[in-house]
Amino acid sequence: MPRHFTNKTFIFLKDLDGNNDREWFKANRDRYESDVREPALDFIEDFADMLYKISPHFVADARKQGGSLFRLHRDTRFSKDKTPYKTHTGMQFRHVATKDDVHAPGFYLHLEPGECWAGIGLWQPSTADALKIRTAIAENPANWKKAAYAKRFTDTFELSDGKKLQRPPKGFDPEHAHVEDLKRRDFTAGRRLNQKQVTSEGFIDDYAAMCRTAGPFVKFLTEAVGVAY
């Protein structure tokens, strides 16, 4: 596979961080297209077959609008920060069920100078989905342990330390072996990356390997919320 991202990707994002206004972006739009957007879309397109082999129910969509690549423009309507652009680029590989407004687990890739990472799982699930996941953990602790605490997984990913409930959720055993997981609001994990990794020729293969390693974790979550893996 060719190298997708280069140092130019990160140089542009760093420059954008220091010049986050529409006039500067208009003058540098060609750099954004050639150094950030096109490499990301090429990465998504090349990753599609790899992802299908990991699970046929997740999609790498290389469309310029509405696909796996997040838009660069920020939604500033309800934010005090009115800078118009994100200073990172993000790609989300969603479950096909999300087309039907189902909030399902997925795979994510975040590229930002000094802050690159691969993410997996389900962030801020609905109350109903959180209950389904907690129930699956409570009723299948052995399967959850294999999915979230197997050495192969923990050598690659770290479970999120996001906000938790102060107490075990109502109806669940406060002495359960995985009570701290039952208190989770997010069911995600991440892997920090560095610029050298992301700009290497083999990065897409490395990223695919990470997603394969995450398979049991994502499978547990998808099945818990009632969609296929």
Secondary structure, 3 states (H helix, E strand, C coil): CCCCCCHHHHHHHHHHHHCCCHHHHHHCHHHHHHHHHHHHHHHHHHHHHHHHHHCCCEECCCCCCCCCECCCECCCCCCCCCCCECCCEEEEEEEHHHHHCCCCCEEEEEECCCCEEEEEEECCCCHHHHHHHHHHHHHCHHHHHHHHHCHHHHCCCEECCCCECCCCCCCCCCCCCCHHHHCECCEEEEEEECHHHHCCCCHHHHHHHHHHHCHHHHHHHHHHHCCCC
